[in-house]
Amino acid sequence: MELRWPKLREELRALLRATPESRNFKRLSEALRGFIQPAEWLRAEDKIQYALKSRQPVHITVCSNNADELYYLPWELLPTGFKGPPLVGVENCLLRYECKDRPVRKPVASTQGRILFAWSDAGGGVPMDGHLDEIRAACAAAQFPFIEEEDVLERVSPRRLAEKLSETARPVTALHLLCHGSKVDDGAYGLVFDPSEEGGEPERVDQWQLASLLFSSRHDSPLRLVTLCACQGGDSGMPAHPLGSIARMFHVQGVPAVIASRMPLTCAGSTTLTKAIYQSLLVQQEDLCTALSSARKKLQREHSSSSDWLSLQFYAPADSPAALTPFSALPAIPTTPAARGDLVLICHESLKQTHVTPTEADAPELFAHRHVRPKILIDQHQAIGERRWENLEPEVARLAATDGVLRTAFAERDTEILYYGFPYVPLAMLAGYLADSRPVHVLEHDRTRQRFTWQTDTVAAHPPLEVVTRHGETGSAARVRVSISNEVRPEDCAQVLPDSDIRLDLHFHLSAPERGVVRREAQLLEYAQTIRQIIDRNIGGKPEFTSIHVFAAVPVSIAFHLGRALAYTGLPECFAYNYNADDAPRYKWCLSLKAAKAADPKQPSITIFPSPSQGSNANHG
């Protein structure tokens, strides 16, 4: 993956303006998605959309071992799909940043949490009264001890802060720091404190200096939450600056949860943030995921002319649930890996039978630490293998039954599903159509290894999927041809769908189609995303189209994702055609995905086309 910094610099600088324009957000959003798309993001995107639709919380972690510039980018603007809102605008969605190279510090158990409110106006006026009022009110409502004589540190200097944090009688578990940010050392951002010596100049402290003062002599710390109410407390000043940001410094020193602003923070916005965070954590007893979401909504609603709502940045380790509940008792440390949801294997046979079952060797990450249930076998080969088309309708009804094994498995939560096998292309499309946004893993059959698996050399190049668009002047049908395993020829399609019916022809193709060309999951997801975007863009929501007709020479994995793409409610009725060179016509039958899903015995889903000598009266609208 490659990120072109020159194109992003102006957009990133624009975010620092008092009132950034929406077009800046949009361009950055598109750039971030374009950068991350070749990775495994497309599969994660499917999971995110399914979880959001099911009202489940979503946690996303940005983490890198050797690309520090990634922490500089506003991933909060990453969209949740091709046309979805950015992460920052999604309720119950937590984006956190994590550095893997942070030292391991044992959290110090404390029977009672303590908030230290430290502030300095050495860099200019700060809304200390407003912050104190909100912290005081939240603690009083929650009956949380807050002793102002001990827990408010006025006009704080670096030395006095270090001394206060070293107290052991009542250890500080939450530091609320209000001061000004300032550029230090070649453009990085530090903090402005009062002078340590009376009569001295304000002290501009960088990340290294502050870490040396607060953490150099300690191997553990009671701190569990740091809230930095300072302009650009989360800004490193430039990509991959060696100092990093103040927020990142606290994170790499082992503080489980750090909240900061990567951009300028308004005085009014910082007070709103303070109220939202402590009311949520202390009074409502909610976690930081909910608290941050609530804070963003309040900031956007009450301070719409600023970018405070977008600016919040959260550092926390992904493997630490305690980071989200800084005022709760520390949980016991597990001695074994956490259990994961059961893995459900669905084997679908209709074109031919399978003779192998995927194992952990085929998908190590998917199988690890999971209970694998006995596989679900959808055996349709006995009924419709060898072109027994007279049995198609009842077999489709069995596959799509609302109480059938397929839809029952898709409806179950807290499981992972693996779909594989040798179904006919329209039936694999139907399976994907029924799955809709439900995350499902698909393994492709590797003909060389005779296993259902993916090749793991993810950096290897693969041929691009190209698209040719042709518009017609008559008809109301959209024809979608997908030539990946073989070429889909227009003359074969025309035997069952006349060219005069076609208003739009979309042809997705490889320069050299061949069987077995889809070898990696990243390749599958990239092709599926391209197909979905082009179909949505050209057909979705356009009343001139009354039907979509898909002629696809594709592997099972692509067929499944084709069905998922066609489940979009903005599309008209979709028909999937089955090819066999021995049939006449070669596309002998088609399946209405909508009719199959409706599972209405009075509404047939299969159309079987007569041979050319018999004539054809089929009509698809």
C-alpha positions as CSV (number, residue, x, y, z in Angstrom):
1,M,0.0,0.0,0.0
2,E,1.2,3.5,-0.8
3,L,0.1,6.9,0.6
4,R,0.8,10.0,-1.5
5,W,1.6,12.6,1.1
6,P,1.9,15.6,-1.2
7,K,-1.8,15.2,-2.1
8,L,-2.8,15.0,1.5
9,R,-0.8,17.8,3.0
10,E,-3.2,20.6,2.0
11,E,-6.2,18.7,3.2
12,L,-4.6,17.9,6.5
13,R,-3.6,21.5,6.9
14,A,-7.2,22.5,6.1
15,L,-8.4,20.6,9.1
16,L,-6.5,23.0,11.4
17,R,-8.7,25.9,10.3
18,A,-11.3,27.1,12.7
19,T,-14.2,25.9,10.5
20,P,-13.0,23.2,8.1
21,E,-15.2,22.7,5.0
22,S,-17.1,19.5,4.3
23,R,-15.3,19.0,1.1
24,N,-12.0,18.7,3.0
25,F,-13.6,16.0,5.1
26,K,-14.9,14.2,2.0
27,R,-11.6,14.3,0.2
28,L,-9.7,13.0,3.2
29,S,-12.3,10.3,3.7
30,E,-12.0,9.1,0.1
31,A,-8.2,9.1,0.3
32,L,-8.1,7.1,3.5
33,R,-10.4,4.5,2.1
34,G,-8.5,4.3,-1.2
35,F,-5.3,3.7,0.7
36,I,-6.6,1.0,3.0
37,Q,-8.8,-0.8,0.5
38,P,-6.1,-3.3,-0.9
39,A,-5.6,-4.7,2.6
40,E,-8.2,-6.8,4.6
41,W,-10.3,-3.7,5.1
42,L,-13.1,-4.8,2.8
43,R,-13.8,-7.9,5.0
44,A,-13.7,-5.7,8.1
45,E,-16.1,-3.3,6.4
46,D,-18.6,-6.0,5.9
47,K,-18.4,-7.0,9.6
48,I,-18.7,-3.4,10.7
49,Q,-21.9,-2.8,8.6
50,Y,-23.4,-6.0,9.9
51,A,-22.7,-5.1,13.5
52,L,-24.0,-1.6,13.1
53,K,-27.2,-2.9,11.5
54,S,-27.6,-5.4,14.4
55,R,-26.9,-2.6,16.9
56,Q,-23.8,-4.2,18.2
57,P,-20.8,-2.1,19.4
58,V,-17.9,-1.8,17.0
59,H,-14.3,-1.4,18.2
60,I,-11.6,-0.5,15.6
61,T,-7.9,-0.3,16.4
62,V,-5.2,1.5,14.4
63,C,-1.9,-0.2,15.2
64,S,1.5,-0.3,13.5
65,N,5.0,-1.5,14.5
66,N,7.0,0.4,11.9
67,A,4.8,3.1,10.2
68,D,4.4,5.9,12.7
69,E,2.9,8.2,10.1
70,L,-0.3,6.1,10.4
71,Y,-0.9,7.7,13.8
72,Y,-0.8,11.1,12.2
73,L,-3.8,10.5,9.9
74,P,-7.4,11.2,11.0
75,W,-8.8,7.7,10.7
76,E,-12.0,9.0,12.3
77,L,-12.9,10.1,8.8
78,L,-12.7,6.6,7.4
79,P,-16.1,5.8,5.9
80,T,-18.1,2.7,7.0
81,G,-18.7,1.5,3.4
82,F,-18.8,2.8,-0.1
83,K,-21.5,5.4,0.8
84,G,-21.5,5.0,4.5
85,P,-20.9,7.7,7.1
86,P,-17.4,8.2,8.6
87,L,-16.5,6.3,11.8
88,V,-16.6,9.6,13.7
89,G,-20.3,10.0,13.0
90,V,-21.4,6.4,13.9
91,E,-22.9,5.9,17.3
92,N,-21.5,3.1,19.5
93,C,-18.3,2.9,17.3
94,L,-15.0,3.2,19.1
95,L,-11.8,4.0,17.1
96,R,-8.6,3.7,19.2
97,Y,-4.9,4.0,18.5
98,E,-2.4,1.5,19.9
99,C,1.4,1.3,19.8
100,K,2.7,-2.3,20.1
101,D,6.2,-1.1,21.3
102,R,5.0,0.4,24.6
103,P,6.6,-1.0,27.7
104,V,4.6,-3.4,29.9
105,R,3.7,-1.8,33.2
106,K,1.7,-3.5,35.8
107,P,-1.5,-1.6,36.8
108,V,-1.6,-0.7,40.5
109,A,-4.7,-2.0,42.2
110,S,-6.6,0.7,44.1
111,T,-9.6,0.4,46.3
112,Q,-10.7,3.9,45.4
113,G,-10.2,5.9,42.2
114,R,-9.0,9.4,42.4
115,I,-9.3,12.3,39.9
116,L,-6.5,14.9,39.8
117,F,-7.5,18.2,38.1
118,A,-4.3,20.0,37.1
119,W,-4.4,23.3,35.2
120,S,-2.1,26.0,34.0
121,D,-2.9,29.3,32.3
122,A,0.7,30.1,31.6
123,G,0.1,29.9,27.9
124,G,-3.1,32.0,28.1
125,G,-6.6,31.9,29.7
126,V,-8.2,28.5,30.3
127,P,-11.8,27.7,31.4
128,M,-10.7,26.2,34.7
129,D,-13.9,27.3,36.5
130,G,-16.1,25.5,34.0
131,H,-14.0,22.3,34.1
132,L,-14.0,22.3,37.9
133,D,-17.8,22.8,38.0
134,E,-18.4,19.8,35.7
135,I,-16.0,17.5,37.6
136,R,-17.4,18.6,40.9
137,A,-21.0,18.0,39.8
138,A,-20.3,14.6,38.3
139,C,-18.4,13.4,41.4
140,A,-21.2,14.7,43.7
141,A,-23.9,13.0,41.7
142,A,-22.0,9.7,41.7
143,Q,-20.9,10.1,45.3
144,F,-17.3,9.8,44.1
145,P,-14.8,11.3,46.5
146,F,-13.3,14.6,45.1
147,I,-11.5,16.6,47.8
148,E,-10.7,20.0,46.1
149,E,-8.0,20.9,48.6
150,E,-6.1,17.7,47.5
151,D,-7.4,17.0,44.0
152,V,-7.1,20.4,42.3
153,L,-3.5,21.4,41.3
154,E,-3.6,25.1,40.4
155,R,-1.1,26.7,38.0
156,V,0.7,23.4,37.7
157,S,4.4,23.1,36.9
158,P,6.1,20.0,35.5
159,R,7.8,19.3,38.9
160,R,4.6,19.8,40.9
161,L,2.7,17.4,38.6
162,A,5.4,14.7,39.0
163,E,5.3,15.1,42.8
164,K,1.5,14.8,42.9
165,L,1.4,11.8,40.7
166,S,3.9,10.0,42.9
167,E,1.7,10.2,46.0
168,T,0.9,6.7,47.3
169,A,-1.6,7.4,50.1
170,R,-4.4,8.2,47.6
171,P,-3.0,7.2,44.2
172,V,-4.2,9.3,41.2
173,T,-6.0,7.0,38.8
174,A,-7.4,9.7,36.5
175,L,-5.5,12.8,35.4
176,H,-7.5,15.7,33.9
177,L,-5.0,18.2,32.5
178,L,-6.1,21.6,31.3
179,C,-3.4,23.8,29.7
180,H,-2.2,25.2,26.4
181,G,-0.4,23.3,23.7
182,S,2.7,24.8,22.0
183,K,5.1,23.9,19.2
184,V,8.4,22.6,20.5
185,D,11.5,21.1,18.9
186,D,11.1,21.5,15.1
187,G,7.4,21.4,14.9
188,A,6.2,18.8,17.4
189,Y,3.6,19.9,19.9
190,G,4.2,20.0,23.6
191,L,2.5,21.6,26.6
192,V,2.8,24.9,28.4
193,F,3.1,24.8,32.2
194,D,3.8,27.3,34.9
195,P,7.5,27.6,35.9
196,S,8.9,25.2,38.4
197,E,10.9,28.1,40.0
198,E,9.0,31.2,41.3
199,G,9.5,34.1,38.9
200,G,10.6,32.0,36.1
201,E,9.3,31.8,32.5
202,P,6.5,29.4,31.4
203,E,7.9,26.0,30.7
204,R,7.3,24.4,27.3
205,V,7.6,20.7,27.8
206,D,8.0,18.2,25.1
207,Q,7.1,14.5,25.2
208,W,10.5,13.2,26.1
209,Q,10.9,15.7,29.0
210,L,7.5,15.0,30.4
211,A,8.0,11.2,30.2
212,S,11.3,11.6,32.0
213,L,9.7,13.5,34.8
214,L,6.7,11.4,35.3
215,F,7.8,7.8,34.4
216,S,11.6,7.4,34.4
217,S,11.8,6.0,37.9
218,R,8.6,4.0,37.9
219,H,7.9,0.5,36.7
220,D,4.2,0.7,37.4
221,S,1.6,3.5,37.6
222,P,-1.9,3.8,39.1
223,L,-2.9,6.0,36.2
224,R,-5.7,4.5,34.2
225,L,-7.1,7.6,32.4
226,V,-5.5,10.8,31.1
227,T,-7.7,13.4,29.6
228,L,-5.6,16.1,27.8
229,C,-7.6,19.3,27.3
230,A,-4.9,21.1,25.4
231,C,-4.7,22.2,21.8
232,Q,-3.1,19.5,19.6
233,G,-2.3,17.2,22.5
234,G,-2.7,14.3,20.0
235,D,-0.8,16.0,17.2
236,S,2.8,15.0,16.5
237,G,3.3,18.0,14.3
238,M,4.4,16.1,11.2
239,P,4.2,12.5,10.0
240,A,6.5,10.2,11.9
241,H,8.0,12.9,14.0
242,P,10.5,11.2,16.4
243,L,8.9,12.8,19.5
244,G,5.3,11.8,18.6
245,S,2.4,13.4,20.4
246,I,1.9,14.0,24.1
247,A,-1.1,11.7,24.0
248,R,1.0,8.9,22.5
249,M,3.7,9.4,25.1
250,F,1.2,8.7,28.0
251,H,0.0,5.7,26.0
252,V,3.5,4.2,25.4
253,Q,4.3,4.7,29.1
254,G,1.5,2.3,29.9
255,V,-1.5,4.5,30.7
256,P,-4.5,2.3,29.6
257,A,-6.7,5.1,28.3
258,V,-5.7,8.5,26.9
259,I,-8.1,11.1,25.4
260,A,-6.7,14.1,23.5
261,S,-7.4,16.5,20.6
262,R,-5.4,16.2,17.5
263,M,-6.5,19.7,16.4
264,P,-7.0,23.1,18.2
265,L,-9.6,22.6,21.0
266,T,-12.0,25.5,21.8
267,C,-12.5,26.5,25.5
268,A,-16.2,25.9,25.2
269,G,-15.7,22.6,23.6
270,S,-13.2,21.4,26.2
271,T,-15.8,22.2,28.9
272,T,-18.5,20.2,27.0
273,L,-16.0,17.3,26.7
274,T,-15.3,17.3,30.4
275,K,-19.0,17.3,31.3
276,A,-19.8,14.5,28.8
277,I,-16.9,12.2,29.8
278,Y,-17.4,12.3,33.6
279,Q,-21.2,12.3,33.5
280,S,-21.1,9.2,31.4
281,L,-18.3,7.4,33.3
282,L,-19.3,8.3,36.9
283,V,-23.0,9.1,36.9
284,Q,-24.3,6.8,34.1
285,Q,-21.7,4.1,34.8
286,E,-21.0,3.7,31.1
287,D,-17.8,2.8,29.4
288,L,-15.5,5.0,27.4
289,C,-16.9,3.8,24.1
290,T,-20.3,5.3,25.1
291,A,-18.7,8.3,26.8
292,L,-16.7,9.3,23.7
293,S,-19.6,8.7,21.4
294,S,-21.8,10.9,23.7
295,A,-19.1,13.6,23.8
296,R,-18.7,13.7,20.0
297,K,-22.5,14.1,19.6
298,K,-22.7,16.9,22.2
299,L,-19.7,18.7,20.6
300,Q,-21.1,18.4,17.1
301,R,-24.6,19.6,18.3
302,E,-23.5,22.4,20.6
303,H,-20.3,23.6,18.8
304,S,-21.1,23.0,15.1
305,S,-18.8,25.8,13.9
306,S,-15.7,24.1,15.3
307,S,-14.0,20.8,14.6
308,D,-13.9,19.7,18.3
309,W,-16.2,16.8,17.6
310,L,-13.9,15.4,15.0
311,S,-10.7,16.2,16.8
312,L,-10.9,13.7,19.7
313,Q,-8.3,10.9,19.6
314,F,-8.3,7.9,21.9
315,Y,-5.3,5.8,22.7
316,A,-5.9,2.4,24.4
317,P,-4.7,-1.2,24.0
318,A,-7.1,-3.4,22.1
319,D,-6.6,-6.4,24.5
320,S,-7.5,-4.5,27.7
321,P,-11.2,-4.2,28.5
322,A,-10.3,-2.4,31.7
323,A,-9.1,0.5,29.6
324,L,-12.7,1.3,28.8
325,T,-13.8,1.4,32.5
326,P,-11.1,3.4,34.3
327,F,-13.2,3.8,37.5
328,S,-14.1,0.1,37.9
329,A,-12.2,-2.6,39.7
330,L,-9.5,-4.2,37.7
331,P,-10.6,-7.6,36.2
332,A,-8.7,-10.7,36.9
333,I,-5.9,-11.4,34.3
334,P,-7.0,-14.4,32.2
335,T,-4.5,-17.3,32.1
336,T,-5.8,-18.8,28.9
337,P,-6.8,-17.1,25.5
338,A,-10.3,-15.7,25.5
339,A,-12.9,-18.0,23.9
340,R,-14.2,-17.0,20.5
341,G,-17.6,-17.6,19.0
342,D,-18.2,-21.0,17.5
343,L,-17.2,-21.6,13.9
344,V,-20.0,-22.9,11.7
345,L,-19.0,-24.7,8.5
346,I,-21.5,-24.7,5.6
347,C,-20.7,-27.1,2.8
348,H,-22.9,-26.5,-0.3
349,E,-23.0,-29.1,-3.0
350,S,-25.1,-29.0,-6.2
351,L,-22.8,-28.9,-9.3
352,K,-20.6,-31.7,-7.7
353,Q,-19.7,-33.2,-4.4
354,T,-16.9,-32.2,-2.1
355,H,-14.4,-34.6,-0.7
356,V,-12.4,-32.5,1.7
357,T,-13.3,-30.3,4.7
358,P,-11.3,-27.1,5.6
359,T,-9.2,-27.4,8.7
360,E,-7.0,-25.0,10.8
361,A,-4.2,-25.5,8.3
362,D,-6.4,-24.0,5.6
363,A,-7.4,-20.9,7.6
364,P,-5.3,-20.7,10.9
365,E,-6.6,-17.3,12.1
366,L,-10.2,-18.3,11.6
367,F,-10.0,-21.6,13.4
368,A,-7.7,-20.5,16.2
369,H,-9.2,-20.8,19.8
370,R,-12.6,-21.7,18.4
371,H,-15.0,-24.6,18.9
372,V,-15.8,-26.0,15.4
373,R,-19.3,-27.4,15.1
374,P,-20.1,-30.4,13.0
375,K,-20.4,-29.1,9.4
376,I,-23.8,-28.3,7.9
377,L,-24.1,-30.1,4.6
378,I,-26.5,-28.7,2.0
379,D,-26.6,-31.7,-0.4
380,Q,-28.4,-30.8,-3.6
381,H,-26.2,-32.8,-5.9
382,Q,-28.5,-35.9,-5.6
383,A,-31.5,-33.9,-6.7
384,I,-30.1,-31.5,-9.3
385,G,-26.7,-32.7,-10.2
386,E,-26.2,-33.9,-13.8
387,R,-28.6,-31.2,-15.1
388,R,-31.8,-32.5,-13.4
389,W,-33.5,-29.2,-13.9
390,E,-37.0,-30.5,-13.2
391,N,-36.0,-30.6,-9.5
392,L,-34.7,-27.0,-9.4
393,E,-37.8,-25.3,-7.9
394,P,-38.2,-27.5,-4.8
395,E,-34.5,-27.4,-4.2
396,V,-34.4,-23.6,-4.3
397,A,-37.3,-23.5,-2.0
398,R,-35.5,-25.9,0.4
399,L,-32.3,-23.7,0.2
400,A,-34.1,-20.5,0.9
401,A,-36.7,-21.7,3.5
402,T,-37.0,-19.3,6.4
403,D,-36.6,-22.2,8.8
404,G,-34.0,-24.0,6.7
405,V,-30.4,-24.7,7.9
406,L,-28.9,-21.9,5.7
407,R,-31.0,-19.0,6.9
408,T,-31.1,-20.3,10.5
409,A,-27.3,-20.3,10.5
410,F,-27.2,-16.8,9.1
411,A,-29.6,-15.5,11.7
412,E,-27.6,-16.8,14.6
413,R,-25.4,-14.2,16.4
414,D,-22.0,-14.6,18.0
415,T,-20.7,-17.2,15.5
416,E,-18.4,-17.1,12.6
417,I,-19.5,-18.8,9.4
418,L,-17.4,-20.4,6.7
419,Y,-19.1,-21.2,3.4
420,Y,-17.5,-23.5,0.8
421,G,-18.3,-26.2,-1.8
422,F,-19.4,-26.7,-5.4
423,P,-22.8,-25.1,-5.9
424,Y,-24.1,-23.9,-9.2
425,V,-23.3,-20.2,-9.6
426,P,-26.9,-18.9,-9.2
427,L,-27.3,-21.0,-6.0
428,A,-24.1,-19.6,-4.6
429,M,-25.4,-16.1,-5.5
430,L,-28.6,-16.9,-3.7
431,A,-26.7,-17.9,-0.6
432,G,-24.8,-14.6,-0.6
433,Y,-28.1,-12.8,-1.3
434,L,-29.7,-14.4,1.8
435,A,-26.6,-13.6,3.9
436,D,-26.9,-9.9,2.9
437,S,-24.7,-8.0,5.4
438,R,-24.1,-10.9,7.7
439,P,-20.3,-11.5,7.8
440,V,-19.5,-14.8,6.1
441,H,-16.0,-16.2,5.3
442,V,-15.7,-18.0,1.9
443,L,-12.8,-20.3,1.0
444,E,-12.0,-21.0,-2.7
445,H,-11.0,-24.5,-3.9
446,D,-7.3,-24.6,-4.8
447,R,-7.1,-27.0,-7.7
448,T,-3.4,-27.6,-7.3
449,R,-3.5,-28.4,-3.5
450,Q,-7.0,-29.9,-3.7
451,R,-8.0,-28.0,-0.6
452,F,-10.4,-25.2,0.3
453,T,-8.0,-22.4,1.2
454,W,-6.4,-19.1,0.3
455,Q,-2.8,-18.5,-0.7
456,T,-1.1,-16.3,1.9
457,D,1.3,-14.3,-0.2
458,T,-0.9,-11.3,0.1
459,V,1.6,-8.9,-1.5
460,A,1.6,-10.9,-4.8
461,A,0.1,-9.0,-7.8
462,H,-3.2,-10.1,-9.4
463,P,-4.8,-9.0,-12.6
464,P,-7.1,-6.0,-12.3
465,L,-10.8,-6.4,-12.9
466,E,-11.8,-4.0,-15.7
467,V,-15.3,-2.9,-16.6
468,V,-16.8,-1.8,-20.0
469,T,-20.1,0.1,-19.9
470,R,-22.4,0.2,-22.9
471,H,-25.7,2.1,-22.9
472,G,-28.7,1.2,-25.1
473,E,-31.7,3.3,-26.1
474,T,-34.5,0.8,-25.6
475,G,-35.5,-1.7,-22.9
476,S,-35.5,-1.5,-19.1
477,A,-33.1,-4.3,-18.2
478,A,-29.5,-4.0,-17.0
479,R,-27.3,-6.9,-18.1
480,V,-24.3,-7.6,-15.9
481,R,-21.6,-9.9,-17.4
482,V,-18.7,-11.1,-15.2
483,S,-15.9,-12.8,-17.1
484,I,-13.3,-14.1,-14.6
485,S,-13.2,-17.9,-15.0
486,N,-14.2,-17.7,-18.7
487,E,-15.5,-15.2,-21.2
488,V,-19.2,-14.5,-21.1
489,R,-20.2,-14.0,-24.7
490,P,-23.1,-11.6,-25.6
491,E,-24.4,-14.0,-28.3
492,D,-25.0,-16.7,-25.7
493,C,-26.8,-14.2,-23.4
494,A,-28.9,-12.9,-26.3
495,Q,-30.5,-16.4,-26.7
496,V,-32.4,-15.8,-23.5
497,L,-32.4,-12.0,-23.1
498,P,-32.7,-10.1,-26.4
499,D,-30.4,-7.1,-27.0
500,S,-33.5,-4.9,-27.5
501,D,-34.4,-5.4,-23.8
502,I,-31.0,-4.1,-22.6
503,R,-30.7,-0.5,-21.6
504,L,-27.3,-1.0,-19.9
505,D,-24.6,-3.6,-20.3
506,L,-21.9,-3.8,-17.6
507,H,-19.1,-6.2,-18.5
508,F,-16.6,-6.9,-15.7
509,H,-13.7,-8.9,-17.1
510,L,-10.1,-9.9,-16.8
511,S,-7.8,-9.5,-19.7
512,A,-7.2,-13.2,-19.7
513,P,-10.0,-15.1,-17.9
514,E,-9.1,-18.5,-16.6
515,R,-10.2,-21.0,-14.0
516,G,-8.4,-20.8,-10.6
517,V,-7.3,-17.2,-11.1
518,V,-8.8,-16.0,-7.8
519,R,-6.2,-17.3,-5.3
520,R,-6.2,-14.8,-2.4
521,E,-8.8,-13.4,-0.2
522,A,-7.7,-9.8,-0.7
523,Q,-8.1,-10.3,-4.5
524,L,-11.7,-11.7,-3.9
525,L,-12.7,-8.7,-1.8
526,E,-11.2,-6.2,-4.2
527,Y,-13.1,-7.7,-7.1
528,A,-16.3,-7.9,-5.1
529,Q,-16.0,-4.3,-4.0
530,T,-15.4,-3.1,-7.5
531,I,-18.5,-5.0,-8.8
532,R,-20.7,-3.7,-6.0
533,Q,-19.6,0.0,-6.4
534,I,-20.1,0.0,-10.2
535,I,-23.5,-1.7,-9.9
536,D,-24.7,0.7,-7.2
537,R,-23.4,3.7,-9.1
538,N,-24.9,2.8,-12.4
539,I,-28.2,1.1,-11.5
540,G,-29.0,1.8,-7.8
541,G,-32.0,4.0,-7.3
542,K,-32.6,4.6,-11.1
543,P,-36.3,4.0,-12.0
544,E,-35.5,3.4,-15.7
545,F,-34.2,-0.1,-14.7
546,T,-36.8,-2.7,-13.8
547,S,-34.5,-5.7,-13.6
548,I,-30.9,-6.9,-13.5
549,H,-29.7,-10.0,-15.3
550,V,-26.4,-11.5,-14.2
551,F,-24.4,-13.8,-16.5
552,A,-21.3,-14.8,-14.5
553,A,-18.4,-17.1,-15.3
554,V,-16.9,-16.9,-11.8
555,P,-15.7,-19.1,-8.9
556,V,-17.9,-19.8,-6.0
557,S,-16.4,-17.1,-3.8
558,I,-17.1,-14.4,-6.3
559,A,-20.6,-15.8,-6.9
560,F,-21.4,-15.6,-3.2
561,H,-20.2,-12.0,-3.0
562,L,-22.2,-11.1,-6.2
563,G,-25.3,-12.2,-4.4
564,R,-24.4,-10.0,-1.4
565,A,-23.9,-7.0,-3.7
566,L,-27.3,-7.6,-5.3
567,A,-29.1,-7.6,-1.9
568,Y,-28.9,-3.8,-1.8
569,T,-32.5,-2.5,-1.4
570,G,-31.9,0.2,-4.0
571,L,-31.7,-2.3,-6.8
572,P,-34.6,-3.8,-8.9
573,E,-35.4,-7.5,-9.2
574,C,-32.2,-9.6,-9.9
575,F,-32.0,-12.7,-12.1
576,A,-29.0,-15.1,-12.0
577,Y,-28.3,-17.3,-15.1
578,N,-26.7,-20.7,-15.1
579,Y,-24.4,-21.7,-18.0
580,N,-23.7,-25.2,-19.3
581,A,-22.1,-25.8,-22.7
582,D,-24.1,-28.9,-23.2
583,D,-27.5,-27.2,-22.8
584,A,-29.5,-25.5,-25.5
585,P,-29.7,-22.6,-25.0
586,R,-26.4,-22.6,-23.0
587,Y,-28.1,-20.4,-20.3
588,K,-30.8,-23.0,-19.7
589,W,-32.3,-21.5,-16.6
590,C,-32.3,-18.5,-14.4
591,L,-33.2,-17.8,-10.8
592,S,-35.0,-14.8,-9.4
593,L,-33.2,-13.9,-6.1
594,K,-36.1,-11.8,-4.9
595,A,-38.7,-14.6,-5.5
596,A,-36.5,-17.2,-3.9
597,K,-36.0,-15.1,-0.8
598,A,-39.7,-14.5,-0.5
599,A,-40.1,-18.3,-0.1
600,D,-43.7,-18.1,-1.4
601,P,-44.8,-21.4,-2.9
602,K,-47.2,-19.5,-5.2
603,Q,-44.4,-17.4,-6.6
604,P,-42.0,-19.5,-8.7
605,S,-38.3,-18.4,-8.7
606,I,-37.0,-20.6,-11.6
607,T,-37.4,-19.9,-15.3
608,I,-36.3,-22.8,-17.6
609,F,-35.8,-21.8,-21.2
610,P,-37.0,-24.0,-24.0
611,S,-34.5,-25.1,-26.7
612,P,-34.4,-22.7,-29.8
613,S,-36.4,-25.1,-31.9
614,Q,-39.3,-24.8,-29.4
615,G,-39.3,-21.0,-29.2
616,S,-39.2,-18.9,-26.1
617,N,-41.9,-16.9,-24.3
618,A,-39.9,-16.0,-21.2
619,N,-40.3,-12.5,-20.0
620,H,-38.2,-10.9,-17.2
621,G,-39.5,-7.4,-17.3
